[in-house]
């Protein structure tokens, strides 16, 4: 809970600073956004570790193969990272760059999913009588 309060406090402080800076020195706003974004990620990193550990524990209890868990964690990581970077680009006035980053993330996720889709297709084909 303390980490959440720090994140909320830093987010609120950064928002107020950005509103003030936007009027005087807009170029500093981009630097502040990136710095605050990095600081926020560092603040929540221990919580992310706990979430991943919990997911690994549950998957072991459910006997889910490690390759599926790895795939899930990669997809979630790609999703969060691309949304974060795309929003930074939008904040900097580069909406087109943000859209391209999101598209690249979606393509990366599709590339990761190809072996899973192929495996499902093979299983379904085995179930269909010839």
Long-range contacts (C-beta under 8 A, 24 or more apart in sequence): 3-43, 3-44, 3-46, 3-47, 6-43, 7-40, 7-43, 7-44, 10-36, 10-39, 10-40, 10-43, 11-36, 11-40, 29-91, 30-91, 30-92, 33-88, 33-91, 33-92, 34-88, 37-84, 37-88, 41-84, 68-116, 71-112, 71-113, 71-116, 74-112, 75-109, 75-112, 75-113, 78-105, 78-108, 78-109, 78-112, 79-105, 79-109, 81-105, 82-106, 82-108
